[in-house]
Amino acid sequence: MEFSLLHIREDVNRYANIISNMINVDVGVVDKNMLRVTGTGLYKNIEGVSALGNVYKNTLETGKTHIIKNPRNHKLCCKCIDKENCQEELEISTPIYCQNEIIGVLGLVCFSNEQKKKIIANIDSYLNFTKQIAEFIGIKFFEFQEKMLQVDKERTLKAVIDNISKGVIVSDKNNKIVSINEIARKKLKIGLECIGETMSIVSQNDYLMNEEIFKLLIFEREFNVVGKLISINSFDNKKNNIFIFEDIKKINRNIAEITNNNNVITIDDIYGNSIATKNLKENILKVADTSSTVLITGESGTGKELVARSLHSHSSRSDKPFVVINCSAIPDSLLESELFGYVKGAFTGANNSGRMGKFELANTGVIFLDEIGDMPLYLQAKILRVIQEKKIERIGSNKSIDLDIKIIAATNVNLEEKIREQKFRKDLYYRLNVIPIKLLPLRERKEDILPIVEKLINKYNRISNKYISSIDEEVTRVLLNYNWPGNIRELENVIELMFNMSGSSHILSKDFLPESIISNKGIKNMCIQSIIKDDDDLENFEILEKRYILQALKKYGDSTDGKKAISNKMGIGLTTLYRKMKKFEID
């Protein structure tokens, strides 16, 4: 919006009357568009009418003050279109400035020789007086302009505040509420009667998802929220505060959306027709809604995380977070901070706003502790305390955080053997093993192989934009006769390989199978649990296994690709290989 002197016409009119009364002349004021703003005498009550005089026009263009002692004969009057109607005897034209911009002209006009002689006799005094009045008008216009700009800013700010998706409260330096948006009123369940009330905002020196936690008190009611407090200076130099906040429940819902990652797994995603698989599905439905801890055991690749996610999906916590942490994939030095989080300045290199741990991230939902058998002993004691007390403390903090959480743990190692070796706490084992779920290896439930293959074919048909309609009977025989040391993970890798090798064929034939599967050499690479099932010479076998890994590292190298090749040869996952290397102290 463009401002002009017409917007402050009343103020300009007062100044015009002051001049007219003091020196007994007519006064006329025009804006920068040559529109009359106000005036006295002949120029009274004609605001908004276009001025025709050429003198005013020249003053607007040049910024010069003109004293026209001979109207109609002056060179500026020659081109005036109103020359024939002019009755003036003297005219003084002074520019009105706002900052460095000319915004109008202040004119003094004499219509008699008596007025003219009086003005000319004291011309310097009248010029100074006129320029001072012009300056006052310019200052008044500047104040009006700044006020309107501030009003516009406040109007814009209000529009933003009213349409923002978070709660916003504006307060003055005394913490009295100046304004509050509708979102904030809904979140706090208060009305506009809170305007003018005093509130208290107290930082808890804690953070949730990088947002600071505050305690907000209004009407003696207490709210725990997360947000940001911003101080601003208003046009009248008063200090205001803007508090932008979100309720913690909303943050927790966002956490749930992030952690769940739309990865909804149910028992319908557990494929198989074996009695073991049917019993597994029934047991998941029975125990899913309990708050007791669950311990899932089984070889690598048997689908322990699949079962954990199914337990989450079929529970009343299905809309709450599901957080996974692999205890063997994170270095011991970082595992504690990953699990429990830390406060600002807890240690060198800590994030300036602190960090939420996995337990806190999973609060109200489910945490899945995978490979818990590899957790260091000192952390096992802390996990036991969490299970018993349902509380945690961030590193560097003495403030307890209450937990409402279901714990699911999983391992592919023999925890009872670990207890005998004093590498796992017996009390933690009993706390975790309240509801045990044991997953059988694929070789002990071969009725599941073909249903799993069928689902995998459907999956890779979608992913690869191919269409495999069936598999050869010979392939079926090979798949059923193979012992699958890598279990379902290995089976899926084989199907994916066959898809890639199939070209334009619509049938998976024996030609696409890897040599190790065809010759059934996989039995030689079976995981330790199956080979020593009836053998007590565990120590000798571990020596052989360590020797095998060392020789494989020399052959394939210790790069990530080399280790992937070794884990494929052994029929185990890469994480399991790392765990074995750690166990055998192989650097």
C-alpha positions in Angstrom: 0.0 0.0 0.0 1.3 3.5 -0.9 1.0 6.2 1.7 0.5 9.9 1.0 -0.1 13.1 2.9 -3.8 12.5 2.4 -3.5 9.8 5.1 -2.6 12.5 7.7 -4.8 15.2 6.3 -6.1 16.2 9.8 -2.6 16.8 11.1 -1.6 18.7 7.9 -4.8 20.8 8.3 -3.9 21.9 11.8 -0.4 23.0 10.6 -2.0 24.9 7.7 -4.4 26.8 10.0 -1.5 27.7 12.4 0.4 29.3 9.5 -2.7 31.1 8.1 -3.6 32.5 11.5 -0.1 33.7 12.4 0.8 35.5 9.2 -2.6 36.1 7.6 -2.1 34.4 4.3 -3.8 31.5 2.5 -2.1 28.1 2.7 -2.3 25.2 0.3 -0.7 21.7 0.6 -0.4 19.1 -2.2 1.0 15.6 -2.1 3.6 14.1 -4.4 0.9 13.3 -7.0 -0.3 17.0 -7.1 -3.5 16.2 -5.3 -4.6 18.9 -2.8 -4.4 17.7 0.8 -5.8 20.7 2.6 -5.8 24.4 2.7 -7.3 27.7 3.9 -9.2 30.4 2.2 -9.7 29.6 -1.5 -8.1 26.2 -0.9 -10.4 25.1 1.8 -12.4 21.8 1.5 -11.0 20.9 -1.9 -8.8 17.9 -0.8 -8.3 15.3 -3.4 -8.6 17.8 -6.3 -5.7 18.0 -8.7 -3.6 21.2 -8.4 -2.9 22.9 -11.7 -0.1 25.2 -10.8 3.3 24.8 -12.5 5.2 26.2 -9.5 4.2 23.3 -7.2 5.1 20.8 -10.0 8.6 22.2 -10.4 9.2 22.1 -6.6 8.2 18.5 -6.6 10.6 17.7 -9.5 13.6 19.8 -8.3 13.2 20.1 -4.5 13.7 23.9 -4.8 11.9 26.5 -2.7 10.4 29.2 -5.0 9.4 32.7 -4.2 7.2 34.0 -7.0 6.9 37.8 -6.6 5.4 38.3 -10.1 2.8 35.6 -10.7 1.7 35.2 -14.4 4.9 36.9 -15.5 7.5 34.5 -13.9 9.1 32.0 -16.3 7.6 29.1 -14.3 4.1 30.6 -14.9 4.5 30.7 -18.7 3.5 27.1 -19.1 0.8 27.1 -16.3 -2.5 25.9 -17.7 -4.3 27.9 -15.1 -2.5 31.1 -15.8 -5.6 33.1 -17.0 -7.5 32.4 -13.8 -4.7 33.1 -11.4 -5.3 36.0 -8.9 -2.2 35.5 -6.8 0.1 38.4 -5.9 2.8 36.3 -4.2 3.5 32.6 -3.9 6.1 30.7 -1.8 6.5 27.0 -2.6 8.4 24.8 -0.2 9.1 21.1 -0.5 8.0 18.7 2.2 10.5 15.9 2.8 10.3 12.5 4.6 13.7 11.1 5.0 15.2 12.0 1.6 12.0 11.7 -0.4 9.8 14.7 -1.5 6.3 13.8 -0.4 4.5 17.1 -1.1 4.6 20.9 -1.3 3.6 23.5 1.3 2.5 26.8 -0.4 1.9 30.3 1.0 -0.3 32.5 -1.2 -1.0 36.3 -1.0 -4.0 37.7 -2.8 -3.4 41.4 -2.0 -0.5 43.8 -2.2 -0.8 44.5 1.5 -0.2 40.8 2.3 2.6 40.7 -0.3 4.5 43.8 1.2 4.2 42.3 4.7 5.8 39.0 3.6 8.6 40.5 1.5 9.5 42.8 4.3 10.3 39.8 6.5 11.0 37.2 3.8 13.8 35.3 5.6 11.8 34.9 8.8 8.7 33.7 6.9 10.9 31.3 4.8 12.4 29.7 8.0 9.0 29.4 9.6 7.6 27.8 6.5 10.5 25.3 6.2 10.1 24.4 9.9 6.4 23.7 9.4 7.2 21.6 6.3 9.7 19.6 8.4 7.1 19.0 11.1 4.7 17.7 8.5 7.5 15.4 7.2 8.2 14.1 10.7 4.5 13.5 11.3 4.2 11.6 8.0 7.3 9.4 8.9 5.7 8.5 12.3 2.5 7.6 10.5 4.3 5.5 7.9 6.3 3.6 10.6 3.1 3.0 12.6 1.3 1.6 9.6 4.3 -0.6 8.7 4.3 -1.9 12.3 0.5 -2.5 12.1 1.1 -4.4 8.8 3.8 -6.5 10.4 1.6 -7.3 13.4 -1.2 -8.2 11.0 1.1 -10.4 9.1 2.5 -12.0 12.3 -1.1 -12.6 13.5 -2.0 -14.3 10.3 1.1 -16.5 10.5 0.4 -17.3 14.2 -3.2 -18.1 13.5 -2.4 -20.5 10.7 0.7 -22.2 12.1 0.3 -25.8 13.1 1.9 -25.3 16.5 0.7 -23.5 19.6 1.8 -19.8 19.9 1.6 -17.5 22.9 2.8 -13.9 22.8 3.5 -12.3 26.2 4.9 -9.0 27.4 8.0 -8.4 29.6 5.9 -9.2 32.7 4.8 -12.6 31.2 1.3 -11.4 30.8 -0.4 -13.0 27.8 -0.9 -10.5 24.9 -2.3 -13.0 22.3 -2.7 -16.7 21.8 -3.6 -18.6 18.7 -6.5 -21.1 18.3 -4.1 -24.1 18.2 -2.6 -23.2 21.6 -6.1 -22.7 23.1 -7.1 -26.1 21.9 -3.9 -27.8 23.1 -4.2 -26.2 26.6 -8.0 -26.3 26.6 -8.4 -22.6 27.6 -10.3 -19.7 26.1 -9.6 -16.1 25.3 -10.1 -15.2 29.0 -6.4 -16.0 29.4 -5.5 -12.7 27.7 -4.0 -10.5 30.3 -3.3 -13.4 32.7 0.2 -14.0 33.9 1.9 -17.3 32.8 5.1 -19.0 33.8 7.5 -20.8 31.4 10.2 -22.8 33.0 12.9 -24.7 31.1 13.5 -28.3 32.2 17.0 -28.2 30.7 16.0 -31.3 28.8 15.3 -32.0 25.1 13.0 -34.3 23.2 13.6 -34.8 19.4 16.0 -31.7 19.6 13.1 -29.6 21.1 13.6 -28.1 24.5 11.1 -29.2 27.2 9.3 -26.6 29.2 6.8 -26.5 32.1 4.0 -24.1 31.3 1.8 -22.8 34.1 -1.5 -20.9 33.3 -4.4 -20.5 35.7 -2.5 -22.7 38.2 -2.6 -25.5 35.7 0.6 -27.2 34.7 1.5 -28.4 31.1 4.6 -30.2 29.9 5.4 -29.1 26.4 8.3 -28.8 24.0 9.1 -25.8 22.0 11.1 -22.6 21.7 11.0 -19.2 23.5 11.9 -16.2 21.4 12.4 -12.6 22.6 11.5 -9.7 20.3 11.4 -5.9 20.6 8.2 -4.2 19.4 7.7 -0.8 17.8 7.1 0.9 21.1 10.4 -0.6 22.5 8.6 -3.0 24.7 10.1 -6.4 25.0 7.7 -9.3 24.1 8.2 -13.0 24.1 6.9 -15.5 21.6 6.5 -19.1 22.8 6.0 -21.6 20.1 5.2 -25.1 21.4 3.9 -28.6 20.8 2.5 -30.9 23.3 4.6 -34.0 24.2 1.8 -36.4 23.1 2.0 -35.0 19.6 5.8 -35.4 19.6 5.4 -39.0 20.8 2.9 -39.6 17.9 5.5 -38.2 15.5 8.1 -40.5 17.0 5.8 -43.5 16.5 5.3 -42.6 12.9 9.1 -42.2 12.3 10.1 -45.4 14.2 7.3 -47.5 12.7 8.3 -46.4 9.3 5.1 -47.8 7.8 6.7 -51.3 8.2 3.6 -53.0 9.5 4.3 -56.8 9.9 1.6 -59.2 11.1 1.4 -63.0 11.4 0.2 -63.0 7.8 3.7 -62.1 6.8 5.0 -65.3 8.5 4.7 -67.9 5.8 4.6 -71.7 6.3 2.4 -74.7 6.8 4.4 -76.6 9.4 3.0 -77.3 12.8 5.8 -75.2 14.3 4.8 -72.2 12.3 1.1 -72.6 13.0 1.9 -72.9 16.8 4.2 -69.8 16.5 1.3 -67.7 15.0 -1.1 -68.9 17.8 1.5 -68.0 20.5 2.1 -64.5 19.0 -1.6 -63.8 19.3 -1.8 -65.1 22.8 1.1 -63.1 24.2 1.2 -60.0 22.0 -0.9 -57.8 24.3 0.9 -58.7 27.5 3.5 -56.3 29.0 5.8 -59.1 30.0 9.3 -59.4 28.4 9.7 -61.8 25.5 12.9 -63.6 24.6 13.1 -64.9 21.0 15.8 -67.5 20.3 16.9 -69.1 17.1 19.6 -69.3 14.5 20.5 -66.4 12.3 18.1 -65.9 9.4 15.1 -67.6 11.1 13.1 -64.3 11.3 13.4 -63.1 14.9 12.7 -59.4 14.0 9.7 -60.6 11.9 8.3 -62.2 15.0 9.1 -59.1 17.2 7.3 -56.8 14.7 4.3 -59.2 14.6 4.1 -59.1 18.4 4.0 -55.2 18.2 1.4 -55.1 15.4 -1.0 -57.4 17.2 -0.7 -55.5 20.5 -2.5 -52.5 21.9 0.8 -50.6 21.3 0.6 -51.1 17.6 0.2 -47.3 17.0 3.1 -46.6 19.4 6.8 -46.6 18.6 8.7 -49.8 17.6 12.4 -49.2 18.1 15.1 -51.7 17.1 18.7 -51.7 18.3 21.3 -54.3 17.4 23.5 -54.8 20.4 26.3 -56.4 18.4 26.4 -53.9 15.6 27.2 -50.9 17.9 30.6 -50.5 19.6 30.5 -51.0 23.3 31.6 -47.4 23.9 28.6 -46.0 22.1 26.0 -48.6 23.1 25.1 -47.0 26.5 24.5 -43.6 25.0 22.4 -45.2 22.2 20.3 -46.9 24.7 19.9 -44.3 27.4 20.7 -41.0 25.7 22.6 -38.1 27.3 22.2 -34.5 28.4 23.9 -31.4 27.1 27.6 -31.5 28.0 27.6 -35.1 29.3 30.9 -35.8 27.6 33.3 -34.5 25.0 31.7 -34.5 21.6 28.1 -34.7 23.0 25.4 -32.9 21.0 24.8 -29.4 22.3 21.1 -30.1 22.9 21.6 -33.6 24.3 20.1 -36.7 22.7 17.2 -39.1 23.3 18.1 -42.7 23.8 16.4 -45.7 22.3 14.5 -46.5 25.5 13.1 -43.0 25.7 12.4 -43.0 22.0 10.4 -46.2 22.4 8.4 -45.0 25.4 4.8 -46.1 25.4 5.7 -48.6 22.7 8.1 -51.5 22.1 11.9 -51.8 22.1 13.5 -54.8 20.4 17.0 -55.6 21.7 18.5 -57.8 18.9 21.6 -59.9 19.6 21.3 -59.2 23.3 23.7 -62.1 24.0 26.5 -59.8 22.8 25.7 -57.0 25.2 28.6 -56.2 27.6 28.2 -57.2 31.3 28.2 -53.7 32.7 25.2 -52.7 30.5 23.4 -55.9 31.3 23.1 -54.7 34.9 21.5 -51.4 33.7 19.1 -53.3 31.5 18.1 -55.4 34.5 17.4 -52.2 36.4 15.3 -50.8 33.6 13.2 -54.0 33.5 12.7 -53.9 37.3 12.1 -50.2 37.9 10.7 -49.1 34.6 12.9 -46.0 34.8 16.0 -44.7 33.0 18.4 -41.8 33.4 20.2 -40.1 30.6 24.0 -40.1 30.8 25.1 -37.0 32.8 21.6 -36.6 34.4 20.2 -37.5 37.8 16.6 -37.1 36.6 14.6 -40.3 36.2 12.4 -40.8 33.2 9.4 -43.1 33.7 8.9 -45.8 31.1 5.8 -47.6 29.9 7.5 -50.0 27.6 7.4 -53.6 26.4 10.8 -55.2 26.0 11.4 -57.9 23.4 14.9 -59.4 23.2 16.4 -61.8 20.7 19.6 -63.9 20.3 21.1 -66.6 18.2 23.5 -67.7 20.9 23.0 -70.1 23.8 22.5 -67.8 26.8 22.7 -70.6 29.3 26.1 -71.4 28.0 27.0 -67.7 28.2 25.9 -67.8 31.8 28.2 -70.8 32.6 31.0 -68.8 30.9 30.1 -65.8 33.2 29.5 -63.7 30.1 25.7 -63.2 30.7 23.9 -62.4 33.9 21.6 -65.1 35.2 19.2 -62.7 36.8 18.8 -60.8 33.5 18.3 -64.0 31.6 15.4 -64.9 33.9 13.9 -61.4 33.6 14.0 -61.6 29.8 12.9 -65.2 29.5 9.4 -64.6 31.0 7.8 -65.5 27.6 10.2 -67.7 25.6 9.7 -68.1 21.8 12.0 -70.5 20.1 12.2 -70.4 16.3 13.2 -73.7 14.6 15.7 -73.7 11.8 14.3 -74.1 8.3 15.8 -77.6 8.0 13.5 -78.8 10.9 10.4 -77.4 9.2 10.8 -78.1 5.6 7.1 -77.9 5.0 7.6 -74.2 5.1 10.1 -74.0 2.3 7.7 -74.1 -0.7 5.1 -71.6 0.8 8.0 -69.2 1.5 9.4 -69.7 -2.0 5.9 -68.9 -3.4 5.8 -65.6 -1.5 9.3 -64.7 -2.4 8.5 -65.2 -6.1 5.5 -62.9 -5.8 7.7 -60.4 -4.0 10.5 -60.4 -6.7 8.0 -60.4 -9.5 6.8 -57.0 -8.1 10.3 -55.6 -7.5 12.0 -56.8 -10.7 9.1 -56.2 -13.1 9.5 -59.8 -14.2 6.9 -62.5 -14.3 8.1 -65.9 -13.0 5.1 -68.3 -13.2 6.6 -71.4 -11.6 9.7 -73.5 -10.7 10.9 -76.8 -12.1 10.2 -79.9 -10.1 14.0 -80.6 -10.0 14.5 -77.2 -8.4 11.8 -78.1 -5.8 13.6 -81.3 -5.0 16.9 -79.5 -4.6 15.4 -76.8 -2.3 13.7 -79.4 -0.1 16.9 -81.6 0.2 19.2 -78.7 1.1 19.8 -78.0 4.8 19.7 -74.2 4.7 22.3 -73.3 7.2 21.5 -69.6 6.6 17.8 -70.4 7.0 15.2 -68.0 5.5 17.7 -65.3 4.8 19.8 -67.8 2.7 16.7 -69.0 0.9 15.7 -65.5 0.0 19.2 -64.8 -1.3 19.0 -67.9 -3.6 15.6 -66.9 -5.0 16.8 -63.3 -5.7 19.9 -64.7 -7.4 17.8 -67.0 -9.6 15.6 -64.1 -10.6 18.7 -62.1 -11.7 19.9 -65.1 -13.7 16.6 -66.0 -15.3 16.7 -63.5 -18.1 13.5 -63.6 -20.2 12.6 -67.1 -18.8 9.3 -67.4 -16.9 10.4 -70.5 -15.1 13.1 -70.9 -12.4 15.1 -73.9 -13.6 18.0 -75.8 -12.1 20.4 -73.9 -14.3 19.9 -70.8 -12.2 20.7 -72.4 -8.9 24.2 -71.8 -7.3 26.6 -74.7 -7.4 26.8 -75.0 -3.6 23.0 -75.6 -3.5 23.0 -78.2 -6.4 25.8 -80.2 -4.9 24.3 -79.8 -1.4 27.7 -78.6 -0.1 25.8 -76.4 2.3 25.7 -79.2 4.8 29.4 -78.7 5.3 28.8 -75.0 6.1 25.9 -75.5 8.6 25.9 -73.3 11.6 27.5 -74.4 14.8 24.2 -75.2 16.5 23.3 -77.9 14.0 26.8 -79.5 13.7 27.4 -79.9 17.4 23.9 -80.8 18.4 25.0 -84.3 19.4 28.7 -83.5 20.0 30.2 -82.4 23.3 33.5 -81.4 21.7 32.5 -77.7 21.4 36.0 -76.4 22.2 37.7 -78.3 19.4 35.0 -77.1 16.9 35.5 -73.5 17.9 39.2 -73.9 17.2 38.4 -75.2 13.7 35.9 -72.4 13.1 38.4 -69.8 14.2 41.0 -71.3 11.9 38.5 -71.3 9.0 37.8 -67.6 9.5 41.5 -66.7 9.7 42.2 -68.6 6.5 39.2 -67.0 4.7 40.4 -63.5 5.7 43.7 -64.2 4.1 42.0 -65.4 0.9 39.2 -62.8 0.6 40.7 -59.9 2.6 39.4 -58.0 5.6 37.4 -55.4 3.6 33.6 -55.3 4.0 33.2 -57.0 0.6 35.7 -59.7 1.7 33.8 -60.3 4.9 30.5 -60.5 3.0 32.0 -63.2 0.8 33.1 -65.1 3.9 29.7 -64.8 5.6 28.1 -66.1 2.4 30.4 -69.1 2.3 29.7 -69.9 5.9 25.9 -69.5 5.4 25.7 -66.8 8.2 24.9 -63.1 8.3 27.6 -60.5 8.2 26.6 -59.4 11.8 27.1 -63.0 13.0 30.5 -63.1 11.4 31.5 -59.9 13.2 30.3 -61.4 16.5 32.3 -64.6 15.9 35.4 -62.5 15.1 34.9 -60.6 18.3 34.4 -63.8 20.2 37.6 -65.3 18.8 39.5 -62.0 19.3 40.3 -61.7 15.6 41.3 -58.1 14.8 
